Amino acid sequence: MWKQLGALTLLAGGLALLPGPARAGEISCKMTFSLSGWSVFYKTAKGSGTVHCSNGQTMHVKLRAKGGGLTFGKTRIDNGIGKFTGVYDIHEVLGHYANAEAHAGAVKSAGAQALTKGNVGLALSGKGEGWNLGVAFGAFIIEK
């Protein structure tokens, strides 16, 4: 009986030493996008993009920006770039990101923004055309 109990203890101890399920590491994801919109106190924009991740995942996405503030203008961004941080699966890039911005531009302009959604961060940059002036608060939304 003591032999059997000793064998079971060794077996249980051996099982405890086995590695648990592996958790995938953080991946690098980048988005190329185009976005256009307007603002007169209320700001709205729509566009589309493609997210590519270092693990080979790719997803086409729809983009929306909305918010309000003291803002006026009309803008268009082509060939914009977004870089994500804190991502473990491509589907984590979907959702509502909080943003606040101050902007001013005429004809050709460039801009950059840092947005957050929980642990996921998104840095946007791009060049575009249009005119705008103001301060706005709102959401940047990425949908499938």
Legacy VTK file of the C-alpha trace (Angstrom):
# vtk DataFile Version 3.0
C-alpha trace
ASCII
DATASET POLYDATA
POINTS 144 float
0.000 0.000 0.000
2.826 2.447 0.864
4.432 1.572 -2.493
1.224 2.477 -4.357
0.827 5.717 -2.385
4.452 6.629 -3.101
3.967 5.917 -6.819
0.841 8.102 -6.931
2.684 10.927 -5.153
5.539 10.725 -7.668
3.045 10.692 -10.565
1.164 13.721 -9.195
4.427 15.559 -8.558
5.619 14.782 -12.091
2.367 16.067 -13.588
2.721 19.304 -11.618
6.110 19.878 -13.246
4.723 19.620 -16.784
4.448 23.028 -18.508
1.000 24.581 -18.691
-0.606 25.695 -21.922
1.620 28.150 -23.763
0.327 31.706 -24.060
1.059 33.328 -27.373
3.266 36.408 -27.168
2.477 39.931 -28.236
2.378 40.403 -32.001
3.196 43.430 -34.104
0.261 44.771 -36.161
0.196 47.607 -38.688
-2.733 49.155 -40.568
-2.770 51.025 -43.872
-5.878 53.158 -44.341
-7.754 55.942 -46.109
-10.204 58.229 -44.299
-12.283 61.267 -45.261
-14.754 63.433 -43.404
-16.031 66.823 -42.323
-16.751 68.771 -39.166
-18.971 71.646 -38.079
-19.076 71.311 -34.274
-19.779 67.589 -34.857
-16.931 65.655 -36.473
-17.479 62.577 -38.633
-15.277 60.554 -40.980
-15.403 57.173 -42.714
-12.849 55.010 -44.413
-11.326 51.590 -44.796
-8.049 49.847 -44.179
-6.143 46.601 -43.946
-4.454 45.279 -40.808
-1.358 43.066 -41.228
0.215 41.281 -38.236
3.621 39.691 -37.734
2.013 36.244 -37.249
0.580 36.326 -40.810
-2.980 37.362 -39.903
-4.620 39.934 -42.213
-8.018 41.621 -41.921
-9.864 44.248 -43.986
-11.569 46.802 -41.731
-14.051 49.682 -41.856
-13.144 52.882 -40.029
-15.325 55.560 -38.449
-14.444 58.637 -36.450
-17.021 60.682 -34.583
-17.078 63.307 -31.919
-17.703 66.918 -31.112
-16.069 70.092 -29.992
-15.146 73.434 -31.444
-14.141 72.206 -34.897
-14.694 73.145 -38.542
-13.329 71.622 -41.715
-13.131 68.973 -44.399
-10.260 66.482 -44.672
-9.035 63.419 -46.533
-6.171 61.089 -45.602
-4.766 58.627 -48.141
-2.076 56.045 -47.398
-2.321 56.551 -43.628
-0.408 54.251 -41.272
-1.534 52.859 -37.916
0.728 50.941 -35.533
-0.802 48.853 -32.740
0.724 47.855 -29.396
-0.518 45.389 -26.769
-2.042 42.990 -29.333
-2.023 39.179 -28.962
-4.606 38.383 -31.669
-5.673 40.414 -34.719
-9.290 40.632 -33.491
-8.139 42.738 -30.514
-7.658 45.695 -32.881
-11.440 45.933 -33.390
-13.473 48.325 -31.243
-13.768 51.904 -29.984
-10.619 53.943 -29.315
-10.771 57.163 -27.288
-9.210 60.239 -28.854
-8.719 63.932 -28.267
-7.060 66.199 -30.780
-6.196 69.739 -31.704
-5.817 70.331 -35.415
-5.110 73.023 -37.964
-4.279 72.682 -41.625
-4.861 74.064 -45.083
-4.650 72.357 -48.496
-1.891 69.772 -47.759
-1.446 68.749 -44.142
0.065 66.006 -41.993
-0.946 64.719 -38.618
-0.457 62.102 -35.938
-2.607 60.783 -33.090
-2.202 58.351 -30.203
-5.366 56.434 -29.271
-6.171 53.845 -26.601
-8.627 51.007 -26.064
-7.877 49.266 -22.771
-4.420 47.706 -23.091
-4.306 48.198 -26.878
-2.650 51.349 -28.184
-2.867 52.778 -31.704
-0.604 55.446 -33.192
-2.000 56.980 -36.398
-0.092 59.080 -38.891
-0.845 60.289 -42.368
-0.808 63.045 -44.926
-3.867 64.456 -46.557
-5.717 67.327 -48.132
-8.375 69.699 -46.906
-8.780 72.469 -44.385
-9.577 72.251 -40.706
-9.331 74.131 -37.458
-10.408 73.237 -33.949
-10.375 70.976 -30.945
-12.377 67.739 -30.895
-13.045 64.808 -28.580
-14.580 61.515 -29.580
-14.055 57.981 -30.777
-12.144 56.225 -33.532
-13.927 52.962 -34.373
-12.488 49.936 -36.181
-15.030 47.329 -37.392
-14.855 44.211 -39.496
LINES 1 145
144 0 1 2 3 4 5 6 7 8 9 10 11 12 13 14 15 16 17 18 19 20 21 22 23 24 25 26 27 28 29 30 31 32 33 34 35 36 37 38 39 40 41 42 43 44 45 46 47 48 49 50 51 52 53 54 55 56 57 58 59 60 61 62 63 64 65 66 67 68 69 70 71 72 73 74 75 76 77 78 79 80 81 82 83 84 85 86 87 88 89 90 91 92 93 94 95 96 97 98 99 100 101 102 103 104 105 106 107 108 109 110 111 112 113 114 115 116 117 118 119 120 121 122 123 124 125 126 127 128 129 130 131 132 133 134 135 136 137 138 139 140 141 142 143
